[in-house]
Amino acid sequence: MRLPLISRVVFYFVSVYLVVGAHVADYSRTHLLDPRWPPHAKFHDGQTLMFSIFLGALTIYFASVRTQDKALTLTATTSFAALYWVTQALAIVYPGTAFMDPEFDGPSAYLLGIPAQVVVDVLALSLIAFATIYAARKQSS
């Protein structure tokens, strides 16, 4: 058996959104193309971008796989789908971090007064929660 179609579609969407969104956001003048960034910072941004690709691929794989252990499959799918967003949301706890560099801190960096980065994390994690809860309820019925 596989996860329900609705859950799979949501997991697929979040995976593609992750890979495309991360590359659009980070392969830009605010990140990789910022001449002020040292090479090692760019290296870690490249690592983060590759991480998005692998997490997206693993999420799609586990959302698609036919299995007898639906609970383990749902746990793996949810974990891979949420990992990037959770770690991104928690990155702000490290000293010296900010949601954006000062020169990019303008009105377009906020949605309803909240940093756009936080809104994106909450939106993605909400979609993942929906897909997970929907699949879990379908499994138990």
C-alpha positions, 0 to 999 in steps of 0.5 A: 500500500501507499500513502493516500493520494492527497498526502502524496501530492502535498508531499510532492509539492513541498519537495519541489517547492523546497528545491526550487525555492531554496535555489531561487532564494540562495542562488541570488545576490543576497547569498551565493552571488553576494561578493561580500560572502567569503568562499567558505560561507558560499561552500556552506550555502552550496551544502545547504542547497544540495541538502535541499535536493537530497531531502526533496528526493527522499521525501518523494521516494518515501511518499511514493513507495509501496510498503507494508509498514505504512507507519514507518513510511509515513514517519520517514516521509514526514521526517525528510519533508520537515527536516529542512524547514525545522532546521531553517526555523531553528537556525536563528538561535545561533549567535549573530544570526539574522533573518536577512542582512541589513541592506536587504531588510526592507518592507518586501522582506516581511509579510504582515509584519513577520519576516518572510522566512518565518512565514515560509517555514510555517507554511511548509510545516503546516502543509507537511502536518496536514499531509501527515495527519491526513495519511495517519487518519486514513491508515487508522480507518 
